[in-house]
Amino acid sequence: MERRGVVHIGLPELSEEQLIEIGELAQRVIIKHIFDALNRSDVKDIEVTTRINRDETLNLEIEVYLEVPVFVRVDVERLIDEALERAYDAVERKLREIANERKAQAQTLP
């Protein structure tokens, strides 16, 4: 089962380090959610890919591939959807945190 999602977020320019941090955050949240629901032995294969494109907006694309044996009783599509939702929520919180930090820095400048 493979699912994709795209979120368009308009923010000021982010550093390369911040972009990497955002992608890693999304991956961590997805993997944690999946392994909170399944034992490691229940997962035959998992792949999480994040792509971040910077143009006028910041576009985050996440792909999740999850394969489980047929005897594992789980709704893989629902599990991936939940993991994606949590990842996008975590990324949105992080981006708002970065934006608030920038606002606070801008207010302290003379």
C-alpha positions as CSV (number, residue, x, y, z in Angstrom):
1,M,0.0,0.0,0.0
2,E,1.4,3.4,-0.9
3,R,-0.1,6.8,-0.1
4,R,1.0,10.3,-0.9
5,G,0.1,13.7,0.4
6,V,1.0,17.3,-0.4
7,V,0.7,20.3,1.9
8,H,1.3,23.9,0.6
9,I,2.7,26.1,3.4
10,G,3.6,29.8,2.7
11,L,6.6,30.8,4.9
12,P,9.7,32.9,4.7
13,E,12.8,31.3,3.4
14,L,14.1,28.4,5.5
15,S,17.7,27.3,5.9
16,E,18.9,24.0,4.5
17,E,19.3,22.7,8.0
18,Q,15.7,23.6,8.8
19,L,14.4,21.9,5.7
20,I,16.3,18.7,6.6
21,E,14.9,18.9,10.1
22,I,11.3,19.2,8.8
23,G,11.8,16.2,6.5
24,E,13.3,14.1,9.3
25,L,10.5,15.1,11.7
26,A,7.9,13.9,9.3
27,Q,9.7,10.6,8.8
28,R,10.1,10.0,12.6
29,V,6.4,10.7,13.3
30,I,5.3,8.3,10.6
31,I,7.6,5.5,11.6
32,K,6.7,5.9,15.3
33,H,3.0,5.8,14.6
34,I,3.3,2.7,12.5
35,F,5.4,0.9,15.0
36,D,3.1,2.0,17.8
37,A,0.4,0.1,16.0
38,L,2.4,-2.9,14.7
39,N,5.2,-5.1,16.0
40,R,8.4,-4.9,14.0
41,S,8.0,-8.5,13.1
42,D,4.6,-7.6,11.5
43,V,6.2,-5.2,9.0
44,K,7.7,-6.8,5.9
45,D,8.8,-3.5,4.3
46,I,8.5,0.2,5.1
47,E,9.7,3.2,3.2
48,V,9.1,6.8,4.0
49,T,10.2,9.4,1.5
50,T,10.0,13.2,2.0
51,R,10.5,15.8,-0.7
52,I,10.5,19.5,0.0
53,N,10.3,22.0,-2.9
54,R,10.9,25.7,-2.4
55,D,9.3,28.1,-4.9
56,E,6.9,30.8,-3.9
57,T,5.6,28.4,-1.3
58,L,7.1,25.5,0.6
59,N,5.7,22.2,-0.7
60,L,6.2,19.0,1.4
61,E,5.4,15.7,-0.3
62,I,5.5,12.5,1.8
63,E,5.3,9.0,0.3
64,V,4.8,6.0,2.6
65,Y,5.1,2.4,1.4
66,L,4.1,-0.2,4.0
67,E,3.9,-4.0,3.4
68,V,2.6,-6.4,6.0
69,P,2.1,-10.1,5.7
70,V,-1.5,-11.2,4.8
71,F,-2.1,-12.8,8.2
72,V,-1.6,-9.4,10.0
73,R,-5.0,-7.9,10.6
74,V,-4.6,-4.2,10.1
75,D,-6.2,-1.7,7.8
76,V,-2.9,-0.5,6.2
77,E,-4.5,2.3,4.3
78,R,-6.1,3.8,7.5
79,L,-2.8,3.3,9.4
80,I,-0.9,5.2,6.7
81,D,-3.5,7.9,6.5
82,E,-3.3,8.4,10.3
83,A,0.5,8.5,10.2
84,L,0.5,11.1,7.4
85,E,-2.0,13.2,9.3
86,R,0.2,13.1,12.4
87,A,3.3,13.9,10.3
88,Y,1.6,16.9,8.6
89,D,0.4,18.2,12.0
90,A,3.9,17.9,13.5
91,V,5.4,19.7,10.5
92,E,2.8,22.4,10.7
93,R,3.5,22.9,14.4
94,K,7.3,23.1,13.7
95,L,6.8,25.6,10.9
96,R,4.6,27.8,13.1
97,E,7.3,27.6,15.8
98,I,9.9,28.8,13.3
99,A,7.7,31.6,12.1
100,N,7.0,32.7,15.7
101,E,10.7,32.7,16.5
102,R,11.3,34.9,13.4
103,K,8.6,37.3,14.5
104,A,10.1,37.5,18.0
105,Q,13.5,38.1,16.5
106,A,12.2,40.8,14.2
107,Q,10.5,42.6,17.1
108,T,13.7,42.7,19.1
109,L,15.7,44.3,16.3
110,P,16.1,48.1,16.5
